[in-house]
Amino acid sequence: MSMANVEIFRTNISSRESADWIVGKLSARFPKLKFNVDLHDHEKVLRMEGELYWKDEVQRLTKSLGFVCEEIN
């Protein structure tokens, strides 16, 4: 069994409605990836699971939709 590749981003997503909306947009554009937003984390973490090749595109799309999206190292 292989481990999933995970990338996390710091965001300014502040509501469940915004989180659901951005996850829907990202999931539609990147159907092979899994996304979720942790609104309880102080950095409002957007979690991406799957092929990390797409992380720059995910970050670019999230920013184009009006949200902060910074990779956490």
Secondary structure, DSSP 8 states (H G I E B T S, - for coil): -----EEEEEE---SHHHHHHHHHHHHHH-TTSEEEEETTSTT-EEEEES-GGGHHHHHHHHHHTT--EEE--
